[in-house]
Amino acid sequence: MLRYFTTLRILTAGGRKSRISRFRAWYILAVQILLVDDDAELCSLLKEFLAREGFTLDCAHDGHSGLEFASRPGIDLVLLDVMLPGMDGFEILKRLRQKSKVPVMMLTARGEDIDRIVGLDLGADDYLAKPFNPKELVARIRAILRRYAPRPAEPSGRLEVNGVVLDPGAREVFSNSKPVDLTTFEFDILEQLMRNAGHVLSRDDLMESLYNRKATPFDRSLDMHISHLRRKLENGDSLIKTIRGVGYQFARSPEDAGVA
């Protein structure tokens, strides 16, 4: 942990040596990040580091104030620790997802796979194990924000494959004529799978596209989003097939899906 804080101090001490100019920082400004963590020193160091990267960071140090702060309008992304006084990060996320789709990145203890799986299952967009490299944190923040950035309406029209209709312009999905409520990440994964229906998309390709990083054997974020998609789509287990050791495939027809 000492090495972790030393790295942060070195990175935050370089003021004028920052690769990001003031002009760029002002260009990116307006991105408001909330860190919910009871570690006051970490909050202070990250606030300084993220400011030089063009982000504004606010901190909450307990579960109840974190939930109240995260529920306010104007928060663009929440960094949420698991272990918190008053209310843990899982309960915060569970309550937050009942009223908000604000992107959330969970901060978990290294090696705690169950924390990562539970967080993703409750609706987190990504997770990062402590101690982390702050540069990796920034890369992941930017990857998430790119997924949520407003996009121009796409002229390509709707996709219709095997009973699923996806409208890229309206960001709407219907399964057997019933609307399906998807998160931003789930929608983007489904769109890529449907555009390549019948073909296998590797985990590496999907991770590079969605998270801007390569897949690792222990990274379950993509797999959890796929699991959520399957639950939300009718016959989802048959529509999205796992090709063991390779990736995923969206079935082009009921015959391909094995559905009568």
N, C-alpha and C positions, 0 to 999 in steps of 0.2 A: 504493500500500500504506500510506503514511503517513496518507492520508485515511481509510483503512479502520480503522486502529488509533485514530485520533482520534475517529471516530464511536463506536467501542466504549468508549473512555474516558469520553466524555460520557454515554453511556447507563448506564455502570456507576457513575458518580459521583453519581447522583441519589438514592441510598439512600432517604431519607424521602419523596421525591417519586414513588416508584414507584406505579403505578396498582393494584398488587396488594397487598392488606392482608396482614398477618401471618396472619390467620385463613385467608385463601384459600390462602396459601402452605402452611400446615400441612395444609389440606384436600387439596391436590394432591400433598403429599409422597409419598414412596415411589416416585416415578418416578426410576429410576436410569439415567442416560445415560453412555455411554462415548465419549470423543473420542480417536480414534487419529490423532495428528498430531505431527510432530517440532518444531512451532513452539511453544516453551514460553511465549512471550508471549501468543500467541493462546489457548492453553489457560487461562492465568491469567485473562485478561480475560473469556473466555466462562464460566468457572466462577463468577465474581462476578455476571455478568449473568444467567445462567440460574438462579442461586440466588434472585435476586429475582423470578424468574418461577415459582418453586415447584419447580424441578428440582434434583436432585443430579448433579453432573458429576464423573466421574473421568477421568484422562488416562493414555494410554500413548504413548510417544514413539518406538517402533520397531515394526517389523512382527511380530516374534516375540512380544513381550510383549503387543502388541495382540490377536493371535489367542488367546493364552492367556487374557487377561482377558475377551474377548468370548465365550469358550466357557463361562464360569462362569455358574451360575444366578443369577438376580436382576437381570440387565441387561435393561432394557426397550427400549433403542434404542441403536444404534451409529452414531456419526458417523465416517465412515471416509475419510481422505485417500488419494489415489492414490499420490503420491510419498512413500515411506517408506524409511528405512534398514533393511537386513536382509531385508525381504520387502515387496513393493508391495501396495497396497490390493486389486488384482484377485486376487492369490493368496490373500490373507487371506479375501476374500469367497468364493472358490471352495472353500476348505477349510472355512470356517464353514458354508456351505450344505449340506455333506455330513452335518452333525450338528445343525444348529440352524436354526430359522425366525425368529430374533430379527430385528426390523425393522432395516434398514440404509439410511442416507442417505449417498451418496457425495459427497465434496467434491472438485470438479475445477477445474482451471485454466480461466479464461475463454477461450472459443473452441475448447476441445479437445472437439469433438463426438464423436470416436472414443472418448474416455474415458467419456463419458456412455452411449454405445450399448453398449460392452463391459460397463460396470458393471450396467446394467439387464438385459443378456442373461445375466449371471451370477447374477442374483437380487436386485439392489438394489431397494428400494421407491421411491426417489426420488433426485434429485441436486440439488446446489446449487453454482453456480460461485463461485469466489473471485475478487475480494473480494466479500463479501455483506453485506447489511444484517442485523444480528442480530435485528431484529424480524421479518424475513422468515423467518429460521431458526426462530424460535419458532413462527411460524404453521405452518410445514411440519412441525415436530415434533408439534404438536398434531393436525394433520390425519392424520398417520400413526398416532399413538396412538389416535385415535378409531376407525380401522379395526380396530385390534387389541383394542379394549376388549371385555370379556366382554359378551355380549348375552343378554337373556332369550329363552327358547325361543319361536319364532314359531308361532302357532296356525294359520297359513294353509295348512299342508300342503305337499306336494311339488309341484314344477313338472315337467312332462313335455312336452318339445317336440322333435320331430324326432330321436328316438333318444337325447336327453340328459335325464337325470333329475337334478334339483337339490333337495336337502332343506335348507331354510333353518334348521330347528331343529337338525339333526345336523351341519350344515355339510359335507355329503357330496355328491359328484357322481359319476354313472355315465354312461358313454358306451357305448351298445350293450351294457349290462349289465356293463361292466368299470369298476372303480373308477378315478377320476382324482384324482391328488394335485395340489391347487392351493394357491397361496399365498393369503393373506387378500385381497390386492388382486385377484388373478385371480378368486377366488370372487365378490367383490362386483361386479366388472365383468360376469361371466357372468350373475349374478342379474338385474342391471338389463337386460341385453340380452334375456334369456329372458322377463322380465315384459312386455317391449315387443316380443315377436317379431313380425316382419312390418313393424314401424315403424322408421324411421331415428332413431337417437339421435345428436345432434350431438356433436362433440368438446368444444365449450364446455360442454354440459350434463353430460357425463361427467366432465370435469375439475373443474367446480364441485362436483359431488357427491362425488367421490373425493378430490380434493386441495384443495378450497376455494380454487381459483384458476382464472382463465380460461386457456384454451389459447392458446399462442403458436406461430408457425410453426416455431420452433426447439426446442420442447419435445417430446421423443420418448418421455417416460415412458409415456404411455397407449398409444402405438403399439407399444412393446416388450412391454407386458403383453398386448396383443391378440395379438401375434405368438406369445408363449408359449402362450396359450390355444389358438390354432389348432394348434400342434404337439402339444399334449397331448390334444386331442379328435380322435376318428376323423372323417375328412372335415372337419377344422376349417376348411380354406381355403374350403370351400363353405358351411359352417354360418354363419360370421361373414363377412359381405360388407362390403367397403369401398365406400361411396358417395362417390366422389371429390368433394372440396371441401365435403363435408357432415359425414359421420361413419360410423357402423357400423350394420349391421342383422343380426339373427339370423333365419335362414330358418325359416319355420313348417313347411315340408314338404320332402320330397326334391325335389319339382317346383320349388319356389322356390329350392332350393339348386343345382338343376341336376345332382342325383345320381340315377342310374337306380335 
